[in-house]
Amino acid sequence: MGANELRVYCAELTRASRDTTGAADEIEGLRRKLGTQMGDLRRTWTGQAATAYLNVWSEIDEECEAMLADLRWIGESLSAAANAYAHMESNGANAFRALEPPGM
């Protein structure tokens, strides 16, 4: 394959999209579970160490939320790319079919 060529496998893009979205869903479930545990801890733990730790946890949780949004965007982008390439392939095939000699 030359430097200006691109080989695309729509099924692989679709699979990667599903895997990426599935990973985001799984991580979000774990994040929610951990968030519940941190909420329980927040209600029972007091003092300076608790405040410091829980502040750091809040920052980590916000970063995780942003990363999950990015991961979902990647999954959506992979799906959109698969659909776009499949559409282009279909259009190309239809264009060639239109070139068939009459009577075939």
Biopython code that builds the backbone (N, CA, C, O; Angstrom):
import numpy as np
from Bio.PDB.StructureBuilder import StructureBuilder

atoms = [
    (1, "MET", "N", (0.850, -1.166, 0.000)),
    (1, "MET", "CA", (0.000, 0.000, 0.000)),
    (1, "MET", "C", (0.898, 1.231, 0.000)),
    (1, "MET", "O", (1.837, 1.317, 0.791)),
    (2, "GLY", "N", (0.613, 2.180, -0.880)),
    (2, "GLY", "CA", (1.416, 3.385, -1.003)),
    (2, "GLY", "C", (1.132, 4.397, 0.086)),
    (2, "GLY", "O", (0.209, 4.237, 0.884)),
    (3, "ALA", "N", (1.944, 5.443, 0.103)),
    (3, "ALA", "CA", (1.832, 6.468, 1.137)),
    (3, "ALA", "C", (0.507, 7.216, 1.077)),
    (3, "ALA", "O", (0.027, 7.705, 2.100)),
    (4, "ASN", "N", (-0.088, 7.311, -0.103)),
    (4, "ASN", "CA", (-1.339, 8.055, -0.250)),
    (4, "ASN", "C", (-2.566, 7.157, -0.255)),
    (4, "ASN", "O", (-3.653, 7.597, -0.630)),
    (5, "GLU", "N", (-2.408, 5.917, 0.153)),
    (5, "GLU", "CA", (-3.526, 4.978, 0.165)),
    (5, "GLU", "C", (-4.002, 4.743, 1.595)),
    (5, "GLU", "O", (-3.235, 4.817, 2.555)),
    (6, "LEU", "N", (-5.278, 4.460, 1.695)),
    (6, "LEU", "CA", (-5.879, 4.177, 2.995)),
    (6, "LEU", "C", (-6.775, 2.958, 2.841)),
    (6, "LEU", "O", (-7.641, 2.923, 1.966)),
    (7, "ARG", "N", (-6.570, 1.975, 3.678)),
    (7, "ARG", "CA", (-7.410, 0.781, 3.666)),
    (7, "ARG", "C", (-8.279, 0.828, 4.922)),
    (7, "ARG", "O", (-7.776, 0.940, 6.040)),
    (8, "VAL", "N", (-9.573, 0.742, 4.715)),
    (8, "VAL", "CA", (-10.516, 0.845, 5.826)),
    (8, "VAL", "C", (-11.373, -0.413, 5.875)),
    (8, "VAL", "O", (-11.892, -0.865, 4.855)),
    (9, "TYR", "N", (-11.514, -0.964, 7.057)),
    (9, "TYR", "CA", (-12.397, -2.098, 7.285)),
    (9, "TYR", "C", (-13.543, -1.614, 8.168)),
    (9, "TYR", "O", (-13.382, -1.423, 9.373)),
    (10, "CYS", "N", (-14.696, -1.420, 7.545)),
    (10, "CYS", "CA", (-15.847, -0.868, 8.265)),
    (10, "CYS", "C", (-16.242, -1.725, 9.460)),
    (10, "CYS", "O", (-16.618, -1.196, 10.506)),
    (11, "ALA", "N", (-16.159, -3.033, 9.313)),
    (11, "ALA", "CA", (-16.522, -3.918, 10.426)),
    (11, "ALA", "C", (-15.587, -3.709, 11.612)),
    (11, "ALA", "O", (-16.020, -3.762, 12.763)),
    (12, "GLU", "N", (-14.313, -3.472, 11.336)),
    (12, "GLU", "CA", (-13.356, -3.230, 12.423)),
    (12, "GLU", "C", (-13.632, -1.893, 13.107)),
    (12, "GLU", "O", (-13.527, -1.784, 14.328)),
    (13, "LEU", "N", (-13.986, -0.874, 12.315)),
    (13, "LEU", "CA", (-14.341, 0.417, 12.912)),
    (13, "LEU", "C", (-15.588, 0.277, 13.782)),
    (13, "LEU", "O", (-15.660, 0.846, 14.872)),
    (14, "THR", "N", (-16.555, -0.474, 13.300)),
    (14, "THR", "CA", (-17.784, -0.691, 14.064)),
    (14, "THR", "C", (-17.488, -1.444, 15.357)),
    (14, "THR", "O", (-18.008, -1.093, 16.417)),
    (15, "ARG", "N", (-16.653, -2.478, 15.269)),
    (15, "ARG", "CA", (-16.280, -3.241, 16.465)),
    (15, "ARG", "C", (-15.547, -2.347, 17.453)),
    (15, "ARG", "O", (-15.822, -2.386, 18.653)),
    (16, "ALA", "N", (-14.613, -1.539, 16.954)),
    (16, "ALA", "CA", (-13.858, -0.639, 17.834)),
    (16, "ALA", "C", (-14.788, 0.373, 18.496)),
    (16, "ALA", "O", (-14.604, 0.718, 19.663)),
    (17, "SER", "N", (-15.775, 0.842, 17.761)),
    (17, "SER", "CA", (-16.753, 1.769, 18.328)),
    (17, "SER", "C", (-17.527, 1.111, 19.465)),
    (17, "SER", "O", (-17.686, 1.694, 20.538)),
    (18, "ARG", "N", (-18.010, -0.118, 19.219)),
    (18, "ARG", "CA", (-18.745, -0.849, 20.269)),
    (18, "ARG", "C", (-17.861, -1.104, 21.483)),
    (18, "ARG", "O", (-18.296, -0.930, 22.621)),
    (19, "ASP", "N", (-16.617, -1.519, 21.240)),
    (19, "ASP", "CA", (-15.697, -1.799, 22.350)),
    (19, "ASP", "C", (-15.425, -0.541, 23.167)),
    (19, "ASP", "O", (-15.395, -0.581, 24.397)),
    (20, "THR", "N", (-15.229, 0.563, 22.478)),
    (20, "THR", "CA", (-14.932, 1.830, 23.152)),
    (20, "THR", "C", (-16.121, 2.298, 23.977)),
    (20, "THR", "O", (-15.970, 2.696, 25.132)),
    (21, "THR", "N", (-17.298, 2.247, 23.381)),
    (21, "THR", "CA", (-18.505, 2.650, 24.099)),
    (21, "THR", "C", (-18.782, 1.707, 25.271)),
    (21, "THR", "O", (-19.189, 2.145, 26.347)),
    (22, "GLY", "N", (-18.559, 0.419, 25.055)),
    (22, "GLY", "CA", (-18.739, -0.556, 26.133)),
    (22, "GLY", "C", (-17.782, -0.318, 27.286)),
    (22, "GLY", "O", (-18.158, -0.444, 28.452)),
    (23, "ALA", "N", (-16.543, 0.029, 26.957)),
    (23, "ALA", "CA", (-15.559, 0.328, 28.004)),
    (23, "ALA", "C", (-15.990, 1.560, 28.792)),
    (23, "ALA", "O", (-15.878, 1.589, 30.017)),
    (24, "ALA", "N", (-16.483, 2.574, 28.091)),
    (24, "ALA", "CA", (-16.951, 3.783, 28.774)),
    (24, "ALA", "C", (-18.112, 3.455, 29.708)),
    (24, "ALA", "O", (-18.170, 3.956, 30.831)),
    (25, "ASP", "N", (-19.033, 2.618, 29.246)),
    (25, "ASP", "CA", (-20.169, 2.224, 30.093)),
    (25, "ASP", "C", (-19.699, 1.465, 31.333)),
    (25, "ASP", "O", (-20.179, 1.705, 32.441)),
    (26, "GLU", "N", (-18.755, 0.549, 31.131)),
    (26, "GLU", "CA", (-18.237, -0.234, 32.260)),
    (26, "GLU", "C", (-17.526, 0.665, 33.273)),
    (26, "GLU", "O", (-17.735, 0.539, 34.480)),
    (27, "ILE", "N", (-16.700, 1.559, 32.778)),
    (27, "ILE", "CA", (-15.968, 2.470, 33.667)),
    (27, "ILE", "C", (-16.943, 3.382, 34.400)),
    (27, "ILE", "O", (-16.764, 3.655, 35.587)),
    (28, "GLU", "N", (-17.978, 3.857, 33.698)),
    (28, "GLU", "CA", (-18.975, 4.721, 34.336)),
    (28, "GLU", "C", (-19.684, 3.983, 35.464)),
    (28, "GLU", "O", (-19.952, 4.570, 36.512)),
    (29, "GLY", "N", (-19.987, 2.714, 35.266)),
    (29, "GLY", "CA", (-20.612, 1.921, 36.327)),
    (29, "GLY", "C", (-19.714, 1.802, 37.546)),
    (29, "GLY", "O", (-20.172, 1.928, 38.681)),
    (30, "LEU", "N", (-18.438, 1.559, 37.304)),
    (30, "LEU", "CA", (-17.478, 1.474, 38.412)),
    (30, "LEU", "C", (-17.331, 2.826, 39.105)),
    (30, "LEU", "O", (-17.216, 2.901, 40.328)),
    (31, "ARG", "N", (-17.337, 3.890, 38.306)),
    (31, "ARG", "CA", (-17.226, 5.241, 38.871)),
    (31, "ARG", "C", (-18.427, 5.544, 39.766)),
    (31, "ARG", "O", (-18.271, 6.108, 40.849)),
    (32, "ARG", "N", (-19.621, 5.169, 39.317)),
    (32, "ARG", "CA", (-20.816, 5.390, 40.137)),
    (32, "ARG", "C", (-20.745, 4.615, 41.446)),
    (32, "ARG", "O", (-21.079, 5.141, 42.508)),
    (33, "LYS", "N", (-20.309, 3.364, 41.361)),
    (33, "LYS", "CA", (-20.184, 2.531, 42.565)),
    (33, "LYS", "C", (-19.187, 3.153, 43.535)),
    (33, "LYS", "O", (-19.447, 3.240, 44.735)),
    (34, "LEU", "N", (-18.060, 3.580, 43.014)),
    (34, "LEU", "CA", (-17.051, 4.223, 43.856)),
    (34, "LEU", "C", (-17.580, 5.537, 44.422)),
    (34, "LEU", "O", (-17.294, 5.883, 45.568)),
    (35, "GLY", "N", (-18.351, 6.268, 43.616)),
    (35, "GLY", "CA", (-18.947, 7.516, 44.087)),
    (35, "GLY", "C", (-19.880, 7.291, 45.263)),
    (35, "GLY", "O", (-19.914, 8.093, 46.197)),
    (36, "THR", "N", (-20.637, 6.206, 45.222)),
    (36, "THR", "CA", (-21.521, 5.858, 46.339)),
    (36, "THR", "C", (-20.706, 5.574, 47.597)),
    (36, "THR", "O", (-21.052, 6.028, 48.688)),
    (37, "GLN", "N", (-19.629, 4.823, 47.435)),
    (37, "GLN", "CA", (-18.761, 4.519, 48.574)),
    (37, "GLN", "C", (-18.119, 5.792, 49.123)),
    (37, "GLN", "O", (-17.982, 5.950, 50.336)),
    (38, "MET", "N", (-17.728, 6.694, 48.232)),
    (38, "MET", "CA", (-17.117, 7.947, 48.692)),
    (38, "MET", "C", (-18.149, 8.812, 49.403)),
    (38, "MET", "O", (-17.815, 9.516, 50.356)),
    (39, "GLY", "N", (-19.397, 8.766, 48.951)),
    (39, "GLY", "CA", (-20.460, 9.496, 49.636)),
    (39, "GLY", "C", (-20.665, 8.976, 51.046)),
    (39, "GLY", "O", (-20.863, 9.753, 51.980)),
    (40, "ASP", "N", (-20.616, 7.655, 51.198)),
    (40, "ASP", "CA", (-20.723, 7.058, 52.535)),
    (40, "ASP", "C", (-19.556, 7.504, 53.411)),
    (40, "ASP", "O", (-19.739, 7.832, 54.583)),
    (41, "LEU", "N", (-18.369, 7.513, 52.837)),
    (41, "LEU", "CA", (-17.180, 7.935, 53.581)),
    (41, "LEU", "C", (-17.292, 9.400, 53.984)),
    (41, "LEU", "O", (-16.937, 9.770, 55.103)),
    (42, "ARG", "N", (-17.787, 10.230, 53.072)),
    (42, "ARG", "CA", (-17.920, 11.669, 53.334)),
    (42, "ARG", "C", (-18.839, 11.924, 54.537)),
    (42, "ARG", "O", (-18.605, 12.850, 55.314)),
    (43, "ARG", "N", (-19.873, 11.109, 54.684)),
    (43, "ARG", "CA", (-20.813, 11.298, 55.790)),
    (43, "ARG", "C", (-20.248, 10.867, 57.139)),
    (43, "ARG", "O", (-20.723, 11.323, 58.180)),
    (44, "THR", "N", (-19.239, 9.994, 57.137)),
    (44, "THR", "CA", (-18.751, 9.457, 58.408)),
    (44, "THR", "C", (-17.349, 9.918, 58.790)),
    (44, "THR", "O", (-16.971, 9.819, 59.958)),
    (45, "TRP", "N", (-16.578, 10.415, 57.844)),
    (45, "TRP", "CA", (-15.187, 10.782, 58.127)),
    (45, "TRP", "C", (-15.100, 12.292, 58.261)),
    (45, "TRP", "O", (-15.577, 13.023, 57.393)),
    (46, "THR", "N", (-14.498, 12.760, 59.338)),
    (46, "THR", "CA", (-14.348, 14.196, 59.562)),
    (46, "THR", "C", (-12.893, 14.520, 59.840)),
    (46, "THR", "O", (-12.073, 13.629, 60.061)),
    (47, "GLY", "N", (-12.591, 15.789, 59.826)),
    (47, "GLY", "CA", (-11.239, 16.239, 60.131)),
    (47, "GLY", "C", (-10.516, 16.755, 58.892)),
    (47, "GLY", "O", (-11.018, 16.693, 57.769)),
    (48, "GLN", "N", (-9.312, 17.269, 59.150)),
    (48, "GLN", "CA", (-8.519, 17.866, 58.072)),
    (48, "GLN", "C", (-8.111, 16.839, 57.020)),
    (48, "GLN", "O", (-8.147, 17.121, 55.822)),
    (49, "ALA", "N", (-7.728, 15.664, 57.466)),
    (49, "ALA", "CA", (-7.322, 14.626, 56.514)),
    (49, "ALA", "C", (-8.501, 14.239, 55.623)),
    (49, "ALA", "O", (-8.338, 14.035, 54.420)),
    (50, "ALA", "N", (-9.676, 14.140, 56.216)),
    (50, "ALA", "CA", (-10.870, 13.796, 55.438)),
    (50, "ALA", "C", (-11.140, 14.861, 54.386)),
    (50, "ALA", "O", (-11.400, 14.548, 53.224)),
    (51, "THR", "N", (-11.078, 16.113, 54.800)),
    (51, "THR", "CA", (-11.320, 17.215, 53.868)),
    (51, "THR", "C", (-10.307, 17.200, 52.731)),
    (51, "THR", "O", (-10.675, 17.332, 51.564)),
    (52, "ALA", "N", (-9.040, 17.041, 53.070)),
    (52, "ALA", "CA", (-7.991, 17.025, 52.046)),
    (52, "ALA", "C", (-8.194, 15.863, 51.080)),
    (52, "ALA", "O", (-8.117, 16.036, 49.864)),
    (53, "TYR", "N", (-8.451, 14.686, 51.624)),
    (53, "TYR", "CA", (-8.626, 13.498, 50.785)),
    (53, "TYR", "C", (-9.847, 13.639, 49.888)),
    (53, "TYR", "O", (-9.779, 13.355, 48.692)),
    (54, "LEU", "N", (-10.954, 14.074, 50.458)),
    (54, "LEU", "CA", (-12.189, 14.171, 49.688)),
    (54, "LEU", "C", (-12.112, 15.265, 48.626)),
    (54, "LEU", "O", (-12.751, 15.155, 47.579)),
    (55, "ASN", "N", (-11.339, 16.318, 48.884)),
    (55, "ASN", "CA", (-11.116, 17.344, 47.859)),
    (55, "ASN", "C", (-10.346, 16.764, 46.675)),
    (55, "ASN", "O", (-10.673, 17.028, 45.518)),
    (56, "VAL", "N", (-9.327, 15.977, 46.977)),
    (56, "VAL", "CA", (-8.565, 15.320, 45.906)),
    (56, "VAL", "C", (-9.475, 14.358, 45.151)),
    (56, "VAL", "O", (-9.431, 14.300, 43.922)),
    (57, "TRP", "N", (-10.290, 13.611, 45.868)),
    (57, "TRP", "CA", (-11.213, 12.687, 45.218)),
    (57, "TRP", "C", (-12.141, 13.432, 44.252)),
    (57, "TRP", "O", (-12.396, 12.961, 43.144)),
    (58, "SER", "N", (-12.639, 14.589, 44.676)),
    (58, "SER", "CA", (-13.532, 15.366, 43.806)),
    (58, "SER", "C", (-12.835, 15.754, 42.508)),
    (58, "SER", "O", (-13.436, 15.688, 41.435)),
    (59, "GLU", "N", (-11.572, 16.156, 42.601)),
    (59, "GLU", "CA", (-10.804, 16.507, 41.403)),
    (59, "GLU", "C", (-10.623, 15.282, 40.501)),
    (59, "GLU", "O", (-10.791, 15.367, 39.285)),
    (60, "ILE", "N", (-10.283, 14.160, 41.101)),
    (60, "ILE", "CA", (-10.097, 12.924, 40.333)),
    (60, "ILE", "C", (-11.407, 12.534, 39.647)),
    (60, "ILE", "O", (-11.405, 12.139, 38.481)),
    (61, "ASP", "N", (-12.510, 12.644, 40.359)),
    (61, "ASP", "CA", (-13.810, 12.284, 39.805)),
    (61, "ASP", "C", (-14.169, 13.179, 38.618)),
    (61, "ASP", "O", (-14.694, 12.695, 37.616)),
    (62, "GLU", "N", (-13.891, 14.472, 38.725)),
    (62, "GLU", "CA", (-14.154, 15.395, 37.618)),
    (62, "GLU", "C", (-13.298, 15.054, 36.401)),
    (62, "GLU", "O", (-13.782, 15.087, 35.270)),
    (63, "GLU", "N", (-12.034, 14.728, 36.632)),
    (63, "GLU", "CA", (-11.150, 14.336, 35.526)),
    (63, "GLU", "C", (-11.641, 13.046, 34.878)),
    (63, "GLU", "O", (-11.609, 12.905, 33.655)),
    (64, "CYS", "N", (-12.089, 12.118, 35.695)),
    (64, "CYS", "CA", (-12.619, 10.854, 35.174)),
    (64, "CYS", "C", (-13.854, 11.120, 34.313)),
    (64, "CYS", "O", (-14.013, 10.521, 33.250)),
    (65, "GLU", "N", (-14.715, 12.005, 34.767)),
    (65, "GLU", "CA", (-15.911, 12.359, 33.998)),
    (65, "GLU", "C", (-15.525, 12.930, 32.633)),
    (65, "GLU", "O", (-16.134, 12.587, 31.620)),
    (66, "ALA", "N", (-14.515, 13.798, 32.608)),
    (66, "ALA", "CA", (-14.053, 14.383, 31.345)),
    (66, "ALA", "C", (-13.452, 13.313, 30.431)),
    (66, "ALA", "O", (-13.693, 13.319, 29.224)),
    (67, "MET", "N", (-12.674, 12.400, 31.004)),
    (67, "MET", "CA", (-12.080, 11.328, 30.196)),
    (67, "MET", "C", (-13.160, 10.406, 29.630)),
    (67, "MET", "O", (-13.048, 9.942, 28.495)),
    (68, "LEU", "N", (-14.194, 10.141, 30.410)),
    (68, "LEU", "CA", (-15.294, 9.310, 29.911)),
    (68, "LEU", "C", (-16.023, 9.997, 28.763)),
    (68, "LEU", "O", (-16.421, 9.344, 27.798)),
    (69, "ALA", "N", (-16.198, 11.302, 28.864)),
    (69, "ALA", "CA", (-16.820, 12.049, 27.762)),
    (69, "ALA", "C", (-15.963, 11.933, 26.507)),
    (69, "ALA", "O", (-16.488, 11.757, 25.408)),
    (70, "ASP", "N", (-14.647, 12.033, 26.669)),
    (70, "ASP", "CA", (-13.737, 11.876, 25.529)),
    (70, "ASP", "C", (-13.818, 10.469, 24.953)),
    (70, "ASP", "O", (-13.831, 10.295, 23.734)),
    (71, "LEU", "N", (-13.872, 9.477, 25.813)),
    (71, "LEU", "CA", (-13.952, 8.088, 25.360)),
    (71, "LEU", "C", (-15.248, 7.844, 24.583)),
    (71, "LEU", "O", (-15.246, 7.156, 23.563)),
    (72, "ARG", "N", (-16.342, 8.407, 25.068)),
    (72, "ARG", "CA", (-17.612, 8.273, 24.349)),
    (72, "ARG", "C", (-17.545, 8.979, 22.992)),
    (72, "ARG", "O", (-18.067, 8.472, 21.999)),
    (73, "TRP", "N", (-16.901, 10.149, 22.955)),
    (73, "TRP", "CA", (-16.738, 10.878, 21.692)),
    (73, "TRP", "C", (-15.920, 10.046, 20.701)),
    (73, "TRP", "O", (-16.232, 10.014, 19.511)),
    (74, "ILE", "N", (-14.885, 9.382, 21.186)),
    (74, "ILE", "CA", (-14.077, 8.518, 20.319)),
    (74, "ILE", "C", (-14.943, 7.392, 19.761)),
    (74, "ILE", "O", (-14.887, 7.101, 18.566)),
    (75, "GLY", "N", (-15.737, 6.763, 20.613)),
    (75, "GLY", "CA", (-16.631, 5.699, 20.157)),
    (75, "GLY", "C", (-17.612, 6.189, 19.101)),
    (75, "GLY", "O", (-17.834, 5.517, 18.094)),
    (76, "GLU", "N", (-18.199, 7.360, 19.333)),
    (76, "GLU", "CA", (-19.132, 7.939, 18.365)),
    (76, "GLU", "C", (-18.423, 8.283, 17.059)),
    (76, "GLU", "O", (-18.984, 8.095, 15.980)),
    (77, "SER", "N", (-17.198, 8.783, 17.152)),
    (77, "SER", "CA", (-16.429, 9.138, 15.956)),
    (77, "SER", "C", (-16.079, 7.906, 15.135)),
    (77, "SER", "O", (-16.136, 7.941, 13.906)),
    (78, "LEU", "N", (-15.718, 6.825, 15.803)),
    (78, "LEU", "CA", (-15.428, 5.578, 15.093)),
    (78, "LEU", "C", (-16.673, 5.071, 14.362)),
    (78, "LEU", "O", (-16.587, 4.605, 13.226)),
    (79, "SER", "N", (-17.809, 5.162, 15.010)),
    (79, "SER", "CA", (-19.058, 4.737, 14.388)),
    (79, "SER", "C", (-19.391, 5.615, 13.184)),
    (79, "SER", "O", (-19.795, 5.112, 12.136)),
    (80, "ALA", "N", (-19.223, 6.917, 13.338)),
    (80, "ALA", "CA", (-19.491, 7.838, 12.228)),
    (80, "ALA", "C", (-18.554, 7.566, 11.058)),
    (80, "ALA", "O", (-18.972, 7.620, 9.901)),
    (81, "ALA", "N", (-17.291, 7.273, 11.352)),
    (81, "ALA", "CA", (-16.331, 6.960, 10.288)),
    (81, "ALA", "C", (-16.737, 5.679, 9.568)),
    (81, "ALA", "O", (-16.688, 5.621, 8.339)),
    (82, "ALA", "N", (-17.134, 4.660, 10.310)),
    (82, "ALA", "CA", (-17.570, 3.403, 9.688)),
    (82, "ALA", "C", (-18.764, 3.648, 8.771)),
    (82, "ALA", "O", (-18.810, 3.135, 7.653)),
    (83, "ASN", "N", (-19.718, 4.425, 9.243)),
    (83, "ASN", "CA", (-20.899, 4.718, 8.429)),
    (83, "ASN", "C", (-20.538, 5.520, 7.186)),
    (83, "ASN", "O", (-21.063, 5.263, 6.103)),
    (84, "ALA", "N", (-19.642, 6.492, 7.341)),
    (84, "ALA", "CA", (-19.236, 7.318, 6.198)),
    (84, "ALA", "C", (-18.506, 6.484, 5.151)),
    (84, "ALA", "O", (-18.777, 6.614, 3.957)),
    (85, "TYR", "N", (-17.586, 5.634, 5.585)),
    (85, "TYR", "CA", (-16.859, 4.791, 4.630)),
    (85, "TYR", "C", (-17.796, 3.790, 3.954)),
    (85, "TYR", "O", (-17.664, 3.532, 2.757)),
    (86, "ALA", "N", (-18.728, 3.232, 4.698)),
    (86, "ALA", "CA", (-19.688, 2.294, 4.106)),
    (86, "ALA", "C", (-20.549, 3.004, 3.066)),
    (86, "ALA", "O", (-20.848, 2.442, 2.012)),
    (87, "HIS", "N", (-20.946, 4.234, 3.362)),
    (87, "HIS", "CA", (-21.742, 5.026, 2.425)),
    (87, "HIS", "C", (-20.937, 5.320, 1.155)),
    (87, "HIS", "O", (-21.461, 5.206, 0.047)),
    (88, "MET", "N", (-19.667, 5.697, 1.315)),
    (88, "MET", "CA", (-18.815, 5.957, 0.147)),
    (88, "MET", "C", (-18.644, 4.692, -0.686)),
    (88, "MET", "O", (-18.684, 4.751, -1.915)),
    (89, "GLU", "N", (-18.457, 3.564, -0.040)),
    (89, "GLU", "CA", (-18.307, 2.291, -0.749)),
    (89, "GLU", "C", (-19.573, 1.970, -1.538)),
    (89, "GLU", "O", (-19.505, 1.540, -2.689)),
    (90, "SER", "N", (-20.714, 2.181, -0.916)),
    (90, "SER", "CA", (-21.989, 1.928, -1.582)),
    (90, "SER", "C", (-22.166, 2.853, -2.781)),
    (90, "SER", "O", (-22.601, 2.416, -3.847)),
    (91, "ASN", "N", (-21.831, 4.121, -2.610)),
    (91, "ASN", "CA", (-21.927, 5.072, -3.718)),
    (91, "ASN", "C", (-21.004, 4.678, -4.862)),
    (91, "ASN", "O", (-21.383, 4.769, -6.030)),
    (92, "GLY", "N", (-19.794, 4.241, -4.528)),
    (92, "GLY", "CA", (-18.852, 3.797, -5.561)),
    (92, "GLY", "C", (-19.376, 2.588, -6.310)),
    (92, "GLY", "O", (-19.292, 2.532, -7.537)),
    (93, "ALA", "N", (-19.911, 1.630, -5.592)),
    (93, "ALA", "CA", (-20.470, 0.432, -6.225)),
    (93, "ALA", "C", (-21.641, 0.799, -7.125)),
    (93, "ALA", "O", (-21.764, 0.270, -8.230)),
    (94, "ASN", "N", (-22.497, 1.696, -6.664)),
    (94, "ASN", "CA", (-23.635, 2.123, -7.477)),
    (94, "ASN", "C", (-23.178, 2.851, -8.733)),
    (94, "ASN", "O", (-23.782, 2.694, -9.794)),
    (95, "ALA", "N", (-22.121, 3.642, -8.624)),
    (95, "ALA", "CA", (-21.589, 4.350, -9.794)),
    (95, "ALA", "C", (-21.079, 3.359, -10.830)),
    (95, "ALA", "O", (-21.310, 3.540, -12.026)),
    (96, "PHE", "N", (-20.390, 2.320, -10.386)),
    (96, "PHE", "CA", (-19.902, 1.316, -11.333)),
    (96, "PHE", "C", (-21.053, 0.513, -11.943)),
    (96, "PHE", "O", (-21.007, 0.158, -13.121)),
    (97, "ARG", "N", (-22.062, 0.235, -11.161)),
    (97, "ARG", "CA", (-23.228, -0.485, -11.698)),
    (97, "ARG", "C", (-23.908, 0.328, -12.793)),
    (97, "ARG", "O", (-24.418, -0.226, -13.767)),
    (98, "ALA", "N", (-23.910, 1.636, -12.624)),
    (98, "ALA", "CA", (-24.533, 2.514, -13.614)),
    (98, "ALA", "C", (-23.771, 2.500, -14.935)),
    (98, "ALA", "O", (-24.322, 2.889, -15.965)),
    (99, "LEU", "N", (-22.517, 2.060, -14.924)),
    (99, "LEU", "CA", (-21.699, 2.024, -16.134)),
    (99, "LEU", "C", (-21.876, 0.746, -16.940)),
    (99, "LEU", "O", (-21.318, 0.631, -18.031)),
    (100, "GLU", "N", (-22.628, -0.205, -16.437)),
    (100, "GLU", "CA", (-22.823, -1.468, -17.145)),
    (100, "GLU", "C", (-23.476, -1.207, -18.500)),
    (100, "GLU", "O", (-24.366, -0.364, -18.617)),
    (101, "PRO", "N", (-23.031, -1.928, -19.509)),
    (101, "PRO", "CA", (-23.638, -1.766, -20.839)),
    (101, "PRO", "C", (-25.119, -2.143, -20.804)),
    (101, "PRO", "O", (-25.527, -2.997, -20.017)),
    (102, "PRO", "N", (-25.905, -1.516, -21.643)),
    (102, "PRO", "CA", (-27.336, -1.837, -21.693)),
    (102, "PRO", "C", (-27.549, -3.315, -22.020)),
    (102, "PRO", "O", (-26.760, -3.917, -22.749)),
    (103, "GLY", "N", (-28.591, -3.878, -21.490)),
    (103, "GLY", "CA", (-28.952, -5.259, -21.763)),
    (103, "GLY", "C", (-28.238, -6.277, -20.904)),
    (103, "GLY", "O", (-28.426, -7.476, -21.112)),
    (104, "MET", "N", (-27.444, -5.867, -19.969)),
    (104, "MET", "CA", (-26.737, -6.827, -19.114)),
    (104, "MET", "C", (-27.484, -7.010, -17.835)),
    (104, "MET", "O", (-27.056, -7.779, -16.974)),
]
sb = StructureBuilder()
sb.init_structure("model")
sb.init_model(0)
sb.init_chain("A")
sb.init_seg("    ")
for serial, (resi, resn, name, xyz) in enumerate(atoms, 1):
    if name == "N":
        sb.init_residue(resn, " ", resi, " ")
    sb.init_atom(name, np.array(xyz, "f"), 0.0, 1.0, " ", f" {name:<3s}", serial, name[0])
structure = sb.get_structure()
